[in-house]
Amino acid sequence: MSVQKYFTEENKLQIASAIRVAETNTSGEIRVHIEKNCREDVLDRAAYWFEQLGMHKTKLRNGVLFYLAVEDRKFAILGDAGINQKVPADFWEETKELVISKFKEGAFAEGLAAGIMKAGEQLKQHFPFKSDDVNELSNEISFGK
């Protein structure tokens, strides 16, 4: 059975909308990748998908990946070098805790949307939107097996 069963069409739209809104005022790029299982270290798996999704190719190295393995209950947020140099040292951990607090209530889409909006604020602060900015990566959720 597909991992998409965990997310209704409304959930998918909510997450994609959060990405769109978060990216409105920044040149930063946010992606969400969801799969059933993660049989390795969650950060290693997130790094694998970060590369597979081409997130390391953004002009300012300011991509952020929200990675979730639903059935194994593993979650990570991975920022590229450009954004990691700018955000406070504990920012990703704080954002992760916000998301996980919603997950514990069974609100996966709401948790992801809240984390995305928080990441968007930091991206906006450090990588403000410029008139020549291009949306370099898709706002759609990518799903694994």
N, C-alpha and C positions, 0 to 999 in steps of 0.2 A: 504494500500500500504506500502511496506517495506521501512524502512529508508535507505536501501542500494541504493535506486533510486537517492539519492543525490551524489553518488560517482560512477564514472565509474571504470571499471577494471584498467584502467591506473592510476586513482587517488589512488585506493587501493594499487597498486604496488608502487606508489610514497611514500606513507606513510610507508608501510612495509619496503621499501628500506631505508628510512630515519632512521627508528628504527635500522635496521641492521648496517648501517654505524655508527650511534651514539653509538651503543653498541660495536663496533669493538675494541675500546681502553679502555674499562672499564668493571668492574664486575657489574656495575649498570644495572637495568632492566627497560625498558620503555614499557608501554602498552597504547593503545588508545581504548576507548570505546565510541561508538556513538549510540544514540537512538533518537527517535522522540521528546519525551516530558519529562519534568522534573517537576513534580507537587509539589515539595518540595524545600527546600533550596538546591542550587546547590552543595555546599560543603558536605552536608549530603548525597546527592545522589551519589556523587563521592566517598565518604567514603564507602558507601554500595557496589559499584562496585569494589572498591579497595580490599575489603575483599572477595567478590564473586570470583574475579579473582585470589585469593591466593597471592596477591602482598605483604602482610604482612609476608609472609613465606620465603622471601629471606634471605640468610645467613647473609648478612651485613645490612639488613633493608634499602636497597638503591633502592627501586622501585619508579617509577614515573608514575602516571596515568594522561593522557590527557582525559578529559571527555567533551563530547559535546552533548547537546540536541538540535538538528537542528531546529525543528519547534518552540520551545520556546526560541530559541536564548540564551541559557545558556551555559556557558563554565567555566571549572575549571581545574586547575592543582593541583594535590595532590602528595606530596612527602612523603616518609616514614621517620621515626624517624632518621635513619642513615644519610640520605642526608640532611634533614632539619637542623641537627646540624652543618653542614658544609657550606652550601651556605649562601651568604649575606642575611640579613633580607628582602630586597626588591626584591630578585632574581625572585621568582615565579610571583610577580606582574609585573615586567618588561617583563618577558617571556610571560605572559598572554597578555600584551598590544601589543607585537610584533605579536602574533597570531591573535588577534582581528583586528589589522590594516589590515591584509590580508583578514580576513573574511569580512570586510566592503567592500572590492573590489569584493566579491563573490568568492574568491579563498580559499575555505576550505582546500583542500589538501595541497596547498602551505603554508598556515598558520600553519597547523599542522606540516608539515615537517620542517618549519623554527624554530618552538618552540622545536621540538624534537632535532634538531641539537644543539640548544642553551643549552638545558638540558644535552645533551651528552657531551658538553665541560666541564660543571661543574662536571658531573659524572667522566669523564676522569681525571680531576684534583684531585678529592678527593678519587676516587676509581679506581686507574689504573688497567688495565688488567694484570692478572698474568697467567702464563702458565697453571695452573690447573683450571682456571675459566671454569664454565659450564654455558651455556645459560639456566637459570632457568625458564624463562617464554616465551611463544610464542610471536613472532613478529607480528602475524596477528592481524588485527583489530577485536575487538569483537563488535557485533551489538546487540542492544536490539530491542524492539518493537517500 
